Amino acid sequence: MLKVFYLSEVMTTIAIMNQKGGVGKTTTTLNLSAAIQCNGGSPLMVDMDPQSHLSSIHPSQAKGSEATLFGFYQNNTPLNQIIIEWDTVGKLICSHMELAKVETSFGKGPSILNRLKVGLKHLESIQPVTHTLIDCSPNMGVLTLSAIFAADIVIIPISSDFLSVNGARKIEKTLNSLESVLKKRVERRYLLTKYDTRRHMSSQVFNIAKTYFGNDVFDVVINENVDLAKSAYESKDIFSYNARCTGALNYKQLYDDMVKQNLI
């Protein structure tokens, strides 16, 4: 278990996304939430990906679609009624493959795009949540746009390969194009994941990301670490699985850096 150092009083909604799969979105959602929990927070994770990778890690994930985020969209089920607990990680709202229907069944207007934001605000008024982390789908559709509308900050994980940078650049363009709609700049940070110091490509990709995104790139990187994959397989966060491994150290460093930047 991590030692408790500090906890920001800022209530923050964090959307974690990239249009390329396999870059560490779910891993980051899970372990950043665990770091917040270890430091005294009460985080909520929202699995907004119909593939349900985050939900599948939970030891006893929700079974029927009505007890997941799809129930919120389909039946207007309040979010507080579909939360399940996760002792070392916080709270979770599960996804379901039926959630994919939101992309085609509910239109693309302001009402549907703002529904998650409104639902989260209502939830925060009746249940203590210090931070909400949204694990997004890799495609830029209604679900991901809804996460952006709800978010105070977007984190874009970039695995240490060139294609992942291209996915991040597409998100950058999308975020910039939404500024006129949202009437603000969406705060964003880029996080290098699967970083391997033995591969020259890792440092190349980091430098390219710095060239494109400047100070919005975290100096902290998430190193390639087999324990991150093993912990998910064991339905555990990295701190519960092996608090002394490189992956745990990296996510602790990420949490610390976000606190120092007043992002959480």
Backbone as CSV, one residue per row, in Angstrom:
resi,resn,N_x,N_y,N_z,CA_x,CA_y,CA_z,C_x,C_y,C_z
1,MET,0.843,-1.195,0.000,0.000,0.000,0.000,0.878,1.245,0.000
2,LEU,0.496,2.257,-0.791,1.271,3.486,-0.840,1.080,4.313,0.420
3,LYS,2.095,5.017,0.788,1.983,6.003,1.860,1.172,7.183,1.361
4,VAL,0.297,7.717,2.200,-0.515,8.871,1.818,0.338,10.132,1.928
5,PHE,0.440,10.874,0.833,1.235,12.085,0.826,0.358,13.340,0.836
6,TYR,-0.549,13.451,-0.134,-1.403,14.633,-0.194,-2.555,14.359,-1.129
7,LEU,-3.557,15.203,-1.077,-4.707,15.043,-1.968,-5.250,16.416,-2.319
8,SER,-5.336,16.689,-3.590,-5.916,17.950,-4.033,-7.398,17.988,-3.701
9,GLU,-7.906,19.184,-3.408,-9.321,19.346,-3.125,-10.118,19.611,-4.407
10,VAL,-9.439,19.693,-5.537,-10.102,19.986,-6.791,-10.856,18.747,-7.293
11,MET,-12.131,18.940,-7.630,-12.925,17.865,-8.224,-12.645,17.855,-9.726
12,THR,-12.108,16.773,-10.238,-11.639,16.748,-11.612,-12.213,15.561,-12.370
13,THR,-12.658,15.804,-13.598,-13.062,14.726,-14.495,-11.996,14.582,-15.573
14,ILE,-11.458,13.370,-15.690,-10.336,13.099,-16.578,-10.775,12.090,-17.630
15,ALA,-10.705,12.468,-18.901,-10.989,11.539,-20.000,-9.663,11.027,-20.542
16,ILE,-9.555,9.712,-20.702,-8.312,9.093,-21.158,-8.583,8.450,-22.511
17,MET,-7.899,8.943,-23.565,-8.266,8.536,-24.915,-7.094,8.574,-25.874
18,ASN,-7.194,7.763,-26.907,-6.351,7.824,-28.098,-7.079,7.040,-29.172
19,GLN,-6.981,7.472,-30.423,-7.685,6.781,-31.500,-6.987,5.496,-31.927
20,LYS,-5.836,5.212,-31.341,-5.155,3.940,-31.577,-5.340,3.060,-30.353
21,GLY,-5.684,1.802,-30.562,-5.834,0.883,-29.451,-4.488,0.376,-28.953
22,GLY,-4.493,-0.223,-27.777,-3.293,-0.834,-27.251,-2.230,0.122,-26.769
23,VAL,-2.629,1.349,-26.417,-1.632,2.344,-25.992,-1.584,2.529,-24.481
24,GLY,-2.468,1.852,-23.750,-2.440,1.959,-22.299,-3.540,2.805,-21.698
25,LYS,-4.647,2.993,-22.416,-5.756,3.795,-21.869,-6.341,3.138,-20.622
26,THR,-6.676,1.865,-20.746,-7.294,1.155,-19.625,-6.310,0.991,-18.471
27,THR,-5.069,0.665,-18.778,-4.036,0.527,-17.744,-3.868,1.826,-16.979
28,THR,-3.887,2.939,-17.685,-3.728,4.240,-17.038,-4.951,4.596,-16.207
29,THR,-6.146,4.329,-16.728,-7.364,4.594,-15.963,-7.347,3.829,-14.648
30,LEU,-7.062,2.543,-14.729,-7.052,1.677,-13.554,-6.029,2.122,-12.517
31,ASN,-4.806,2.363,-12.938,-3.725,2.591,-11.981,-3.621,4.035,-11.511
32,LEU,-4.057,4.985,-12.329,-4.150,6.357,-11.831,-5.263,6.456,-10.799
33,SER,-6.379,5.768,-11.036,-7.459,5.728,-10.048,-6.964,5.112,-8.746
34,ALA,-6.204,4.019,-8.848,-5.666,3.370,-7.649,-4.723,4.300,-6.892
35,ALA,-3.925,5.078,-7.617,-3.020,6.036,-6.961,-3.806,7.107,-6.213
36,ILE,-4.909,7.572,-6.815,-5.761,8.555,-6.144,-6.375,7.947,-4.891
37,GLN,-6.842,6.709,-5.008,-7.429,6.017,-3.853,-6.386,5.844,-2.741
38,CYS,-5.178,5.461,-3.107,-4.117,5.266,-2.116,-3.771,6.550,-1.382
39,ASN,-4.002,7.679,-2.038,-3.680,8.964,-1.438,-4.894,9.643,-0.806
40,GLY,-5.906,8.855,-0.489,-7.024,9.358,0.291,-8.212,9.845,-0.498
41,GLY,-8.190,9.698,-1.812,-9.297,10.164,-2.629,-10.417,9.144,-2.741
42,SER,-11.478,9.553,-3.406,-12.615,8.671,-3.665,-12.914,8.722,-5.166
43,PRO,-12.102,8.016,-5.969,-12.251,8.113,-7.422,-13.359,7.228,-7.968
44,LEU,-13.877,7.639,-9.118,-14.863,6.871,-9.869,-14.315,6.631,-11.264
45,MET,-14.330,5.397,-11.716,-13.963,5.074,-13.089,-15.232,4.803,-13.901
46,VAL,-15.269,5.351,-15.106,-16.385,5.126,-16.018,-15.836,4.435,-17.258
47,ASP,-16.277,3.208,-17.499,-15.844,2.472,-18.688,-16.769,2.849,-19.831
48,MET,-16.256,3.690,-20.739,-17.070,4.194,-21.835,-16.709,3.531,-23.168
49,ASP,-16.050,2.401,-23.086,-15.670,1.654,-24.275,-16.531,0.398,-24.376
50,PRO,-17.316,0.231,-25.450,-18.149,-0.966,-25.582,-17.358,-2.277,-25.537
51,GLN,-16.048,-2.217,-25.774,-15.228,-3.428,-25.656,-15.060,-3.867,-24.201
52,SER,-15.296,-2.950,-23.274,-15.399,-3.266,-21.839,-14.128,-3.867,-21.233
53,HIS,-12.967,-3.433,-21.683,-11.727,-3.984,-21.141,-11.581,-3.681,-19.649
54,LEU,-11.864,-2.453,-19.265,-11.744,-2.083,-17.852,-12.735,-2.884,-17.005
55,SER,-13.965,-2.986,-17.468,-14.987,-3.739,-16.725,-14.599,-5.195,-16.554
56,SER,-13.948,-5.764,-17.569,-13.594,-7.180,-17.516,-12.525,-7.484,-16.475
57,ILE,-11.774,-6.454,-16.056,-10.746,-6.655,-15.034,-11.363,-6.787,-13.647
58,HIS,-12.514,-6.151,-13.429,-13.152,-6.200,-12.112,-13.498,-7.647,-11.758
59,PRO,-13.244,-8.052,-10.504,-13.490,-9.454,-10.109,-14.925,-9.906,-10.282
60,SER,-15.884,-8.974,-10.168,-17.300,-9.358,-10.297,-18.046,-8.282,-11.058
61,GLN,-17.735,-8.136,-12.318,-18.317,-7.081,-13.144,-19.830,-7.250,-13.269
62,ALA,-20.494,-6.134,-13.587,-21.946,-6.160,-13.776,-22.313,-7.112,-14.917
63,LYS,-23.447,-7.801,-14.778,-23.834,-8.830,-15.747,-24.757,-8.293,-16.839
64,GLY,-25.927,-7.799,-16.461,-26.887,-7.339,-17.456,-26.584,-5.938,-17.937
65,SER,-26.993,-5.634,-19.167,-26.702,-4.327,-19.754,-27.364,-3.188,-18.990
66,GLU,-28.518,-3.449,-18.358,-29.234,-2.393,-17.643,-28.490,-1.934,-16.394
67,ALA,-27.567,-2.743,-15.897,-26.786,-2.384,-14.706,-25.459,-1.741,-15.074
68,THR,-25.331,-1.296,-16.326,-24.104,-0.685,-16.819,-24.400,0.712,-17.366
69,LEU,-23.395,1.315,-17.972,-23.572,2.650,-18.535,-24.643,2.662,-19.620
70,PHE,-24.881,1.544,-20.259,-25.940,1.483,-21.268,-27.299,1.735,-20.630
71,GLY,-27.499,1.263,-19.407,-28.751,1.521,-18.701,-28.966,3.004,-18.452
72,PHE,-27.875,3.732,-18.213,-27.950,5.186,-18.038,-28.462,5.854,-19.303
73,TYR,-27.974,5.410,-20.456,-28.391,6.007,-21.724,-29.750,5.490,-22.192
74,GLN,-29.985,4.198,-22.037,-31.211,3.594,-22.570,-32.421,3.882,-21.674
75,ASN,-32.237,3.770,-20.361,-33.374,3.851,-19.433,-33.306,5.023,-18.468
76,ASN,-32.329,5.915,-18.666,-32.127,7.049,-17.758,-31.896,6.602,-16.314
77,THR,-31.270,5.448,-16.140,-30.934,4.974,-14.801,-29.898,5.906,-14.191
78,PRO,-30.151,6.460,-13.002,-29.159,7.356,-12.380,-27.820,6.650,-12.195
79,LEU,-26.739,7.394,-12.353,-25.409,6.786,-12.274,-25.133,6.151,-10.911
80,ASN,-25.678,6.750,-9.848,-25.412,6.194,-8.514,-26.013,4.799,-8.336
81,GLN,-26.960,4.428,-9.204,-27.582,3.111,-9.101,-26.834,2.020,-9.867
82,ILE,-25.834,2.406,-10.648,-25.099,1.397,-11.426,-23.620,1.345,-11.036
83,ILE,-23.267,1.978,-9.932,-21.883,1.942,-9.449,-21.622,0.620,-8.724
84,ILE,-20.464,0.036,-8.976,-20.013,-1.096,-8.176,-18.691,-0.721,-7.512
85,GLU,-18.428,-1.315,-6.360,-17.235,-0.977,-5.590,-16.035,-1.807,-6.054
86,TRP,-14.851,-1.237,-5.839,-13.591,-1.913,-6.136,-12.617,-1.488,-5.043
87,ASP,-12.425,-2.347,-4.069,-11.810,-1.979,-2.794,-10.568,-1.107,-2.919
88,THR,-9.596,-1.535,-3.712,-8.315,-0.829,-3.755,-8.233,0.219,-4.849
89,VAL,-9.280,0.311,-5.673,-9.214,1.161,-6.855,-10.229,2.302,-6.824
90,GLY,-11.340,2.118,-6.122,-12.377,3.136,-6.087,-13.722,2.563,-6.489
91,LYS,-14.477,3.323,-7.268,-15.786,2.889,-7.749,-15.707,2.720,-9.259
92,LEU,-16.633,1.925,-9.796,-16.644,1.651,-11.234,-18.063,1.636,-11.773
93,ILE,-18.242,2.284,-12.921,-19.451,2.118,-13.725,-19.048,1.307,-14.946
94,CYS,-19.620,0.120,-15.050,-19.218,-0.824,-16.101,-19.774,-0.428,-17.470
95,SER,-19.099,-0.931,-18.476,-19.582,-0.826,-19.852,-20.243,-2.133,-20.255
96,HIS,-20.766,-2.154,-21.471,-21.399,-3.357,-22.033,-21.354,-3.201,-23.545
97,MET,-21.302,-4.301,-24.265,-21.231,-4.221,-25.723,-22.442,-3.499,-26.314
98,GLU,-23.575,-3.506,-25.587,-24.767,-2.790,-26.053,-24.533,-1.280,-26.110
99,LEU,-23.520,-0.798,-25.404,-23.235,0.641,-25.391,-22.915,1.157,-26.787
100,ALA,-22.468,0.285,-27.660,-22.176,0.678,-29.040,-23.419,1.242,-29.738
101,LYS,-24.600,0.865,-29.279,-25.841,1.345,-29.896,-26.046,2.847,-29.696
102,VAL,-25.376,3.413,-28.685,-25.513,4.853,-28.434,-25.049,5.646,-29.657
103,GLU,-24.047,5.112,-30.355,-23.489,5.808,-31.513,-24.521,6.009,-32.620
104,THR,-25.513,5.110,-32.714,-26.460,5.160,-33.820,-27.901,5.435,-33.407
105,SER,-28.212,5.250,-32.130,-29.612,5.285,-31.707,-30.067,6.598,-31.082
106,PHE,-29.131,7.436,-30.665,-29.527,8.615,-29.899,-29.134,9.932,-30.562
107,GLY,-28.678,9.899,-31.797,-28.312,11.127,-32.483,-26.982,11.677,-32.016
108,LYS,-26.688,12.905,-32.469,-25.399,13.527,-32.139,-25.573,14.963,-31.638
109,GLY,-26.766,15.289,-31.171,-27.040,16.652,-30.744,-26.510,16.963,-29.360
110,PRO,-26.657,18.234,-28.917,-26.157,18.665,-27.610,-26.726,17.862,-26.449
111,SER,-27.980,17.413,-26.578,-28.613,16.686,-25.474,-27.858,15.408,-25.153
112,ILE,-27.548,14.620,-26.181,-26.851,13.351,-25.929,-25.391,13.593,-25.565
113,LEU,-24.780,14.605,-26.187,-23.359,14.863,-25.915,-23.140,15.396,-24.505
114,ASN,-24.148,16.033,-23.929,-24.020,16.587,-22.581,-24.599,15.676,-21.499
115,ARG,-25.183,14.558,-21.898,-25.879,13.735,-20.912,-24.931,13.200,-19.840
116,LEU,-23.763,12.741,-20.229,-22.816,12.223,-19.241,-22.379,13.329,-18.289
117,LYS,-22.084,14.500,-18.806,-21.674,15.620,-17.957,-22.749,15.948,-16.926
118,VAL,-23.986,16.017,-17.365,-25.101,16.315,-16.456,-25.251,15.190,-15.432
119,GLY,-25.145,13.945,-15.886,-25.262,12.811,-14.971,-24.179,12.799,-13.912
120,LEU,-22.947,13.148,-14.302,-21.843,13.176,-13.345,-22.011,14.307,-12.335
121,LYS,-22.496,15.454,-12.793,-22.734,16.572,-11.873,-23.783,16.197,-10.837
122,HIS,-24.829,15.516,-11.265,-25.865,15.076,-10.333,-25.293,14.052,-9.352
123,LEU,-24.481,13.158,-9.856,-23.868,12.148,-8.989,-23.008,12.798,-7.912
124,GLU,-22.198,13.770,-8.299,-21.311,14.434,-7.345,-22.087,15.170,-6.259
125,SER,-23.321,15.566,-6.573,-24.127,16.299,-5.591,-24.726,15.380,-4.536
126,ILE,-24.772,14.069,-4.821,-25.410,13.153,-3.870,-24.456,12.087,-3.334
127,GLN,-23.279,11.977,-3.921,-22.340,10.944,-3.490,-20.917,11.488,-3.606
128,PRO,-20.087,11.299,-2.566,-18.737,11.867,-2.600,-17.850,11.199,-3.650
129,VAL,-17.428,11.981,-4.619,-16.482,11.536,-5.644,-15.460,12.652,-5.815
130,THR,-14.194,12.355,-5.592,-13.187,13.409,-5.725,-12.692,13.547,-7.157
131,HIS,-12.602,12.429,-7.872,-12.127,12.460,-9.258,-12.862,11.390,-10.065
132,THR,-13.193,11.738,-11.298,-13.809,10.788,-12.217,-12.856,10.552,-13.379
133,LEU,-12.591,9.284,-13.677,-11.705,8.916,-14.786,-12.511,8.130,-15.809
134,ILE,-12.505,8.583,-17.055,-13.302,7.980,-18.115,-12.379,7.252,-19.090
135,ASP,-12.558,5.947,-19.192,-11.800,5.130,-20.137,-12.564,5.124,-21.456
136,CYS,-12.005,5.778,-22.485,-12.754,6.039,-23.712,-12.528,4.985,-24.779
137,SER,-13.479,4.948,-25.703,-13.379,4.107,-26.891,-12.303,4.671,-27.813
138,PRO,-11.644,3.810,-28.623,-10.618,4.325,-29.533,-11.172,5.072,-30.748
139,ASN,-12.474,5.059,-30.979,-13.014,5.801,-32.114,-13.642,7.108,-31.647
140,MET,-13.523,8.142,-32.485,-14.005,9.471,-32.119,-15.471,9.625,-32.515
141,GLY,-16.366,8.955,-31.748,-17.788,9.039,-32.000,-18.508,9.736,-30.862
142,VAL,-19.792,9.470,-30.738,-20.623,10.125,-29.729,-20.104,9.871,-28.320
143,LEU,-19.675,8.641,-28.038,-19.228,8.311,-26.686,-17.979,9.088,-26.305
144,THR,-17.008,9.112,-27.194,-15.771,9.829,-26.891,-16.000,11.330,-26.837
145,LEU,-16.818,11.848,-27.724,-17.142,13.283,-27.676,-17.857,13.631,-26.366
146,SER,-18.723,12.735,-25.902,-19.408,12.962,-24.628,-18.407,13.026,-23.482
147,ALA,-17.383,12.196,-23.538,-16.342,12.231,-22.510,-15.590,13.548,-22.548
148,ILE,-15.301,14.057,-23.741,-14.624,15.349,-23.871,-15.497,16.463,-23.308
149,PHE,-16.799,16.427,-23.597,-17.717,17.451,-23.098,-17.753,17.447,-21.565
150,ALA,-17.579,16.274,-20.962,-17.650,16.164,-19.502,-16.325,16.459,-18.822
151,ALA,-15.233,16.423,-19.576,-13.896,16.409,-18.981,-13.366,17.797,-18.635
152,ASP,-12.604,17.835,-17.544,-11.793,19.008,-17.221,-10.428,18.904,-17.874
153,ILE,-9.961,17.688,-18.066,-8.674,17.449,-18.703,-8.730,16.138,-19.464
154,VAL,-8.041,16.096,-20.594,-7.926,14.886,-21.399,-6.482,14.404,-21.322
155,ILE,-6.300,13.118,-21.018,-4.978,12.500,-21.056,-4.927,11.588,-22.275
156,ILE,-3.909,11.783,-23.103,-3.740,10.982,-24.308,-2.496,10.116,-24.141
157,PRO,-2.671,8.821,-23.829,-1.504,7.928,-23.765,-0.936,7.688,-25.167
158,ILE,0.382,7.715,-25.270,1.066,7.458,-26.531,2.046,6.322,-26.296
159,SER,1.763,5.148,-26.839,2.754,4.079,-26.732,3.948,4.467,-27.594
160,SER,5.091,3.947,-27.258,6.337,4.436,-27.866,6.515,3.908,-29.286
161,ASP,5.588,4.292,-30.160,5.687,3.976,-31.586,5.081,5.126,-32.373
162,PHE,5.435,5.228,-33.637,5.080,6.394,-34.440,3.588,6.461,-34.760
163,LEU,2.923,5.303,-34.937,1.498,5.302,-35.245,0.683,5.885,-34.099
164,SER,1.124,5.642,-32.871,0.416,6.168,-31.716,0.466,7.693,-31.683
165,VAL,1.576,8.264,-32.120,1.692,9.723,-32.204,0.684,10.270,-33.207
166,ASN,0.510,9.570,-34.322,-0.463,10.008,-35.323,-1.874,10.028,-34.744
167,GLY,-2.202,9.010,-33.942,-3.507,9.001,-33.282,-3.669,10.173,-32.341
168,ALA,-2.598,10.516,-31.631,-2.645,11.648,-30.706,-2.813,12.966,-31.451
169,ARG,-2.196,13.088,-32.606,-2.318,14.321,-33.395,-3.750,14.511,-33.893
170,LYS,-4.427,13.405,-34.219,-5.827,13.503,-34.638,-6.701,14.005,-33.486
171,ILE,-6.408,13.516,-32.283,-7.166,13.981,-31.122,-6.888,15.457,-30.871
172,GLU,-5.638,15.873,-31.046,-5.290,17.285,-30.881,-6.132,18.160,-31.811
173,LYS,-6.273,17.743,-33.064,-7.074,18.507,-34.022,-8.544,18.552,-33.591
174,THR,-9.043,17.417,-33.104,-10.430,17.369,-32.645,-10.652,18.303,-31.461
175,LEU,-9.748,18.262,-30.494,-9.876,19.121,-29.316,-9.841,20.596,-29.713
176,ASN,-8.952,20.938,-30.632,-8.871,22.332,-31.081,-10.141,22.760,-31.791
177,SER,-10.717,21.864,-32.583,-11.936,22.201,-33.332,-13.143,22.360,-32.417
178,LEU,-13.092,21.749,-31.230,-14.216,21.829,-30.296,-14.180,23.090,-29.426
179,GLU,-13.097,23.839,-29.498,-12.972,25.011,-28.632,-14.096,26.013,-28.839
180,SER,-14.499,26.203,-30.105,-15.561,27.179,-30.376,-16.905,26.704,-29.833
181,VAL,-17.104,25.389,-29.760,-18.347,24.828,-29.236,-18.362,24.885,-27.703
182,LEU,-17.226,24.496,-27.099,-17.141,24.426,-25.641,-16.836,25.781,-25.002
183,LYS,-16.454,26.748,-25.826,-16.119,28.101,-25.343,-14.934,28.085,-24.374
184,LYS,-14.018,27.159,-24.590,-12.812,27.076,-23.752,-11.808,26.150,-24.429
185,ARG,-10.568,26.244,-23.988,-9.556,25.292,-24.428,-9.637,24.068,-23.523
186,VAL,-9.733,22.913,-24.122,-9.740,21.683,-23.334,-8.314,21.406,-22.888
187,GLU,-8.106,21.374,-21.572,-6.785,21.044,-21.041,-6.433,19.625,-21.462
188,ARG,-5.181,19.432,-21.915,-4.783,18.093,-22.334,-3.321,17.837,-21.983
189,ARG,-3.016,16.545,-21.734,-1.650,16.122,-21.484,-1.400,14.816,-22.242
190,TYR,-0.163,14.640,-22.674,0.239,13.454,-23.420,1.185,12.632,-22.554
191,LEU,0.911,11.328,-22.493,1.640,10.437,-21.600,2.293,9.321,-22.407
192,LEU,3.633,9.261,-22.392,4.348,8.190,-23.086,4.236,6.902,-22.277
193,THR,3.760,5.844,-22.927,3.598,4.544,-22.278,4.432,3.500,-23.021
194,LYS,4.572,2.326,-22.402,5.345,1.225,-22.988,6.729,1.703,-23.406
195,TYR,7.296,2.548,-22.582,8.599,3.157,-22.867,9.704,2.162,-22.535
196,ASP,10.577,1.910,-23.488,11.655,0.937,-23.316,12.983,1.651,-23.535
197,THR,13.738,1.823,-22.473,15.008,2.552,-22.564,16.025,1.845,-23.456
198,ARG,15.802,0.570,-23.747,16.736,-0.173,-24.606,16.477,0.088,-26.086
199,ARG,15.334,0.697,-26.397,14.971,0.941,-27.793,15.099,2.421,-28.116
200,HIS,15.879,2.703,-29.158,16.076,4.091,-29.562,14.755,4.729,-29.972
201,MET,13.828,3.905,-30.487,12.540,4.438,-30.934,11.791,5.133,-29.798
202,SER,11.920,4.633,-28.576,11.198,5.228,-27.453,11.590,6.688,-27.258
203,SER,12.887,6.947,-27.244,13.343,8.336,-27.069,13.003,9.178,-28.294
204,GLN,13.015,8.557,-29.478,12.623,9.284,-30.685,11.169,9.731,-30.605
205,VAL,10.297,8.811,-30.221,8.874,9.128,-30.129,8.640,10.200,-29.070
206,PHE,9.348,10.104,-27.941,9.214,11.129,-26.901,9.599,12.498,-27.460
207,ASN,10.700,12.575,-28.186,11.151,13.851,-28.743,10.182,14.380,-29.794
208,ILE,9.621,13.483,-30.605,8.631,13.897,-31.597,7.381,14.444,-30.909
209,ALA,6.943,13.748,-29.845,5.778,14.228,-29.095,6.051,15.612,-28.507
210,LYS,7.247,15.808,-27.990,7.618,17.119,-27.443,7.584,18.194,-28.533
211,THR,8.016,17.820,-29.741,8.005,18.773,-30.858,6.584,19.182,-31.214
212,TYR,5.680,18.211,-31.238,4.292,18.488,-31.613,3.509,19.157,-30.486
213,PHE,3.688,18.675,-29.260,2.788,19.054,-28.172,3.448,19.865,-27.057
214,GLY,4.750,20.061,-27.119,5.455,20.940,-26.189,5.302,20.551,-24.734
215,ASN,4.977,21.534,-23.903,4.879,21.314,-22.462,3.648,20.522,-22.047
216,ASP,2.787,20.189,-23.005,1.633,19.343,-22.683,2.024,17.869,-22.561
217,VAL,3.281,17.542,-22.849,3.772,16.170,-22.686,4.300,15.998,-21.266
218,PHE,3.809,14.987,-20.555,4.342,14.686,-19.232,5.817,14.300,-19.346
219,ASP,6.638,14.801,-18.424,8.028,14.343,-18.344,8.088,12.909,-17.818
220,VAL,7.106,12.545,-16.987,7.005,11.176,-16.489,6.618,10.259,-17.640
221,VAL,7.258,9.099,-17.723,6.877,8.083,-18.710,6.501,6.802,-17.973
222,ILE,5.689,5.989,-18.633,5.318,4.679,-18.099,6.167,3.634,-18.830
223,ASN,7.103,3.046,-18.115,8.018,2.104,-18.729,7.333,0.777,-19.059
224,GLU,7.873,0.107,-20.065,7.428,-1.253,-20.373,7.658,-2.118,-19.141
225,ASN,6.601,-2.742,-18.636,6.703,-3.495,-17.393,5.686,-4.628,-17.406
226,VAL,6.172,-5.856,-17.351,5.291,-7.015,-17.468,4.295,-7.088,-16.314
227,ASP,4.642,-6.534,-15.162,3.732,-6.577,-14.017,2.441,-5.812,-14.278
228,LEU,2.465,-4.812,-15.163,1.241,-4.079,-15.486,0.224,-4.993,-16.168
229,ALA,0.703,-5.868,-17.048,-0.189,-6.825,-17.709,-0.605,-7.927,-16.743
230,LYS,0.327,-8.402,-15.937,0.025,-9.482,-14.994,-0.991,-9.034,-13.950
231,SER,-0.868,-7.806,-13.482,-1.784,-7.320,-12.447,-3.214,-7.262,-12.961
232,ALA,-3.391,-6.807,-14.197,-4.739,-6.766,-14.790,-5.308,-8.174,-14.932
233,TYR,-4.470,-9.115,-15.315,-4.913,-10.506,-15.446,-5.375,-11.059,-14.101
234,GLU,-4.745,-10.586,-13.016,-5.109,-11.028,-11.666,-6.228,-10.174,-11.057
235,SER,-6.836,-9.299,-11.867,-7.917,-8.398,-11.417,-7.456,-7.470,-10.297
236,LYS,-6.221,-6.983,-10.431,-5.663,-6.092,-9.413,-5.056,-4.859,-10.067
237,ASP,-5.003,-3.776,-9.308,-4.220,-2.628,-9.727,-2.752,-2.921,-9.448
238,ILE,-1.861,-2.121,-10.006,-0.433,-2.395,-9.906,0.085,-2.263,-8.474
239,PHE,-0.504,-1.401,-7.668,-0.037,-1.210,-6.299,-0.396,-2.400,-5.414
240,SER,-1.556,-2.987,-5.670,-1.958,-4.176,-4.920,-1.162,-5.398,-5.372
241,TYR,-0.801,-5.406,-6.648,-0.097,-6.568,-7.202,1.385,-6.561,-6.823
242,ASN,2.049,-5.439,-7.039,3.477,-5.331,-6.726,3.834,-3.859,-6.585
243,ALA,3.726,-3.350,-5.376,3.914,-1.917,-5.129,5.349,-1.455,-5.334
244,ARG,6.281,-2.390,-5.468,7.685,-2.020,-5.623,8.182,-2.104,-7.061
245,CYS,7.319,-2.500,-7.975,7.760,-2.668,-9.359,7.838,-1.318,-10.072
246,THR,8.444,-1.340,-11.251,8.615,-0.112,-12.029,7.277,0.517,-12.397
247,GLY,6.296,-0.317,-12.749,4.987,0.212,-13.125,4.330,0.983,-11.995
248,ALA,4.427,0.467,-10.772,3.862,1.161,-9.617,4.581,2.479,-9.376
249,LEU,5.911,2.455,-9.487,6.684,3.686,-9.317,6.280,4.730,-10.341
250,ASN,6.114,4.309,-11.601,5.747,5.251,-12.662,4.390,5.887,-12.424
251,TYR,3.395,5.090,-12.025,2.060,5.661,-11.809,2.014,6.507,-10.541
252,LYS,2.841,6.194,-9.563,2.982,7.078,-8.402,3.587,8.410,-8.842
253,GLN,4.597,8.363,-9.720,5.217,9.584,-10.232,4.220,10.405,-11.049
254,LEU,3.391,9.724,-11.844,2.376,10.428,-12.627,1.405,11.145,-11.706
255,TYR,0.932,10.447,-10.671,0.022,11.076,-9.711,0.684,12.306,-9.078
256,ASP,1.913,12.161,-8.618,2.624,13.270,-7.985,2.752,14.457,-8.932
257,ASP,3.075,14.175,-10.202,3.256,15.250,-11.178,1.939,15.963,-11.434
258,MET,0.843,15.212,-11.503,-0.454,15.843,-11.726,-0.859,16.708,-10.544
259,VAL,-0.536,16.276,-9.337,-0.810,17.110,-8.159,-0.004,18.407,-8.228
260,LYS,1.273,18.290,-8.570,2.137,19.467,-8.631,1.669,20.459,-9.690
261,GLN,1.070,19.933,-10.770,0.567,20.804,-11.833,-0.870,21.270,-11.577
262,ASN,-1.414,20.922,-10.393,-2.797,21.276,-10.042,-3.810,20.722,-11.040
263,LEU,-3.507,19.543,-11.561,-4.415,18.884,-12.500,-5.401,17.979,-11.766
264,ILE,-5.028,17.523,-10.578,-5.914,16.738,-9.740,-5.768,17.218,-8.299
